[in-house]
Amino acid sequence: MLVVAASVVVAVGAVTGMINALDDERGVNTARPDATGATLLVPLPDTPSTSASPKASASATPTKTVAPSPTKTGKARPAAVSPRLYRHPESQVLDWVHDHPDDPRTEVIASRIADQPAAVWFADFTPSTITSRVRAVTSGAAAQGRVPVVVPYAIPDRDCGGASEGGASDFDAYDGWIDNFAAGLGSREVVVILEPDSIAQADCLSDAQRADRFEALARAGRVLKTADPKARVYYDAGHSDWNPAAQQAALLKQAGAANAASSDGIFSNVSNFHATSAEIAYDRQVLDALGGPAGLGAVIDTSRNGNGAPADGQWCDPAGRKIGRAPTLNTGEARIDGYLWVKLPGESDGCKGAAGTFTASYAYELAR
């Protein structure tokens, strides 16, 4: 289960802003390449470097375009991000950074979360405005020559009535919403994370409801790729500790994930914590069982998996977690197309703060 805000969530892809090249100063926050060509983030001290008292956690609704405030030293930090991925300039974390320049946590949150590109979520069912809102993201990315990551999240019976319930009222309404969503994609490359949890969590539905959902997902993939042939559409594979690979592949096939006309592959670990190595192994097993074109690949959410998953299976803002590998479309791993930040680090699952809201204390805990 995953939790998002009711409106568009700008995860550090809702957390993203413009990928400005920050100056060459190198400090403890600087990302360094690992053996695969991905980036790892160097751990930070357990406490802020200033003596000022932290302010209370705050969250803000995304409104205006803002940029992170300068650090207390007046020097900008280096951006440890993929040169190709887009950082959208509106998000709750950017609002918080802008509004709290003197908070001792701000430099860490700004440099290690707000400076990273991440997915932009479209979680509210608003057919009349969805085209323009998607276009605002894709056109912003196009202006910078970068690749946006977008998340359509409005499938009927979303989250099986859980904390992220909502979505379209029925599949006719959903089909129309997807048509409008696709109209905003433009003609450049874009990564689409199609309906997290919609396949792995489908066991809450009756056979007839599941068939309707999978038909709608297959149609959605076709519509998105027809509207923008450069769009890369990925389908829900859950994560490595959910359904067995063969079972998940069978469900994915019913939803159109093995068809090149609707799919570029699968995604896993969205809003979860499982180690990247476990997800790589699992995703390859799912892809092998799925079949389909040889070019199908996988993307992995690495936003909060730096310490792996908690042993007790806790999913709601578990303690001791850390941000993972920085977002990139160059993983150096066969069949793994990208490490992405789909869930915004610092946006609560509902335990450390209100569900879907940015919580500074949680963000700092993940980033330090």
Salt bridges, closest charged atoms under 4 A:
ASP34 OD2 - ARG325 NH1 2.87
ASP99 OD1 - HIS98 ND1 3.19
ASP103 OD2 - ARG105 NH2 2.86
GLU107 OE2 - ARG77 NH1 2.56
ASP115 OD1 - ARG87 NH1 3.01
ASP124 OD1 - ARG133 NH2 3.30
ASP175 OD1 - ARG219 NH1 3.91
ASP179 OD1 - ARG219 NH2 2.92
GLU189 OE1 - ARG84 NH2 2.60
GLU189 OE2 - ARG232 NH1 2.43
ASP207 OD1 - ARG210 NH1 3.08
ASP264 OD1 - LYS225 NZ 2.71
ASP288 OD1 - ARG335 NH1 3.31
GLU333 OE1 - ARG284 NH2 2.86
ASP349 OD2 - ARG304 NH1 3.14
ASP349 OD1 - LYS343 NZ 3.32
GLU365 OE1 - LYS352 NZ 3.59
